[in-house]
Amino acid sequence: MVFSEQYMQIRKNSEWICEPLQTEDYVVQPIVDVSPPKWHLGHTTWFFETFILKPFHEGYRVYNPEYNYVFNSYYETIGNRVIRTDRGNLSRPSVSDVYAYRAYVDLAMCEFLKEPLTEEVKDLLLLGFNHEQQHQELLLTDIKYILGNNPLFPAYLTDETKTVEFESDTSEMISFKEGIYEIGYSGTGFCFDNELGRHKVYLQDFSISPALISNGAYLAFIYDGGYKNFVHWHAEGWDWVKNNQITGPMYWYLIDGVWHTYTLGGLKVLDMKAPVTHISYYEAAAFASWSKMRLPTEFEWEAAAREFKWGKRWEWTESAYLPYPGFCKAPGAIGEYNGKFMVNQKVLRGASEATPLGHSRITYRNFFHPHLRWQFTGIRLAK
């Protein structure tokens, strides 16, 4: 697929995700971690304008100079920006203004992509494509949080026909011998800088489950006093439980004695066989302790991943988000993409049902703070 076709396909996918929304849905920011859908649409457009059109497309005129302040996310090199907590206060630019901005930049990009492209521009394009796909996943999870915290529990999708097959919780563990394993990206396609460089690690004997933990198995943890017994929790996690009065995964509700969960299709009776989701690292680690097992390290996960199905949930690992040997940040604003976040976060591996097609690989390293759970996060156990 040529760059211009790939560009337009990815751009249309972002707008397709937003098609079910009402205008009011575009501007809501219930918590700091959730950005308004309107902001995602503007920010991904700003990315192409800022990193490709402005420096490389001769004669390009910026759509609106003030948008740099509005849609810059965290790039200190690019200048001042609206702080993250205030994105929901942006009644202007309007939703129609943002779509007009997207159309303007898309037209300019399509013209630019007719020109011969340098290798530097090609690399930036691929980064831009993957950046927008990251925001497509964030769009879905943020939309779910926005609608899932509306007291009417409105459905985002009216037709959920997708059938998902799950491994049984009782599947036999897969064992691996101690030895040296290679970790990190080694192909010729796109990867993020935090997947480099490839290196060797020594792993002890370990076993890993081919199955994700189900809602039913997690419910057993709850009924056994999982959220009331400090012995299973890290001290910081126990403080989080008490301070936030946590009693179960996000979006779980006990209604007239029946467990329900909010899905993109609205409020549904909890499917006991489906993988548990929307849990924090604290909860994942506590469940593992209760199960007399543990979470895998990201290196164990990568070494074993070809032996089991993955991709339905982002899977918490026991690994801190740290640079690989030889990691080097790119110069300028692009170097701010991953490296500066390598502190106080945990690595998650795999992908989720919200991850765009073609945007996952075994070496992909996602990362979040331990208390976060608005993403489609889940549990795979090891020992």
Secondary structure as GFF3:
##gff-version 3
##sequence-region A 1 383
A	DSSP	alpha_helix	3	18	.	.	.	ID=ss1
A	DSSP	three_ten_helix	23	27	.	.	.	ID=ss2
A	DSSP	alpha_helix	37	48	.	.	.	ID=ss3
A	DSSP	pi_helix	49	53	.	.	.	ID=ss4
A	DSSP	alpha_helix	54	56	.	.	.	ID=ss5
A	DSSP	alpha_helix	67	71	.	.	.	ID=ss6
A	DSSP	three_ten_helix	76	78	.	.	.	ID=ss7
A	DSSP	three_ten_helix	84	89	.	.	.	ID=ss8
A	DSSP	alpha_helix	95	112	.	.	.	ID=ss9
A	DSSP	alpha_helix	119	148	.	.	.	ID=ss10
A	DSSP	beta_strand	174	176	.	.	.	ID=ss11
A	DSSP	beta_strand	179	183	.	.	.	ID=ss12
A	DSSP	three_ten_helix	193	195	.	.	.	ID=ss13
A	DSSP	beta_strand	199	203	.	.	.	ID=ss14
A	DSSP	beta_strand	206	208	.	.	.	ID=ss15
A	DSSP	alpha_helix	215	223	.	.	.	ID=ss16
A	DSSP	three_ten_helix	230	232	.	.	.	ID=ss17
A	DSSP	alpha_helix	235	244	.	.	.	ID=ss18
A	DSSP	beta_strand	252	255	.	.	.	ID=ss19
A	DSSP	beta_strand	258	263	.	.	.	ID=ss20
A	DSSP	beta_strand	266	269	.	.	.	ID=ss21
A	DSSP	alpha_helix	281	290	.	.	.	ID=ss22
A	DSSP	alpha_helix	298	304	.	.	.	ID=ss23
A	DSSP	three_ten_helix	305	307	.	.	.	ID=ss24
A	DSSP	beta_strand	314	320	.	.	.	ID=ss25
A	DSSP	three_ten_helix	333	336	.	.	.	ID=ss26
A	DSSP	three_ten_helix	339	341	.	.	.	ID=ss27
A	DSSP	beta_strand	346	350	.	.	.	ID=ss28
A	DSSP	beta_strand	366	368	.	.	.	ID=ss29
A	DSSP	beta_strand	377	378	.	.	.	ID=ss30
###
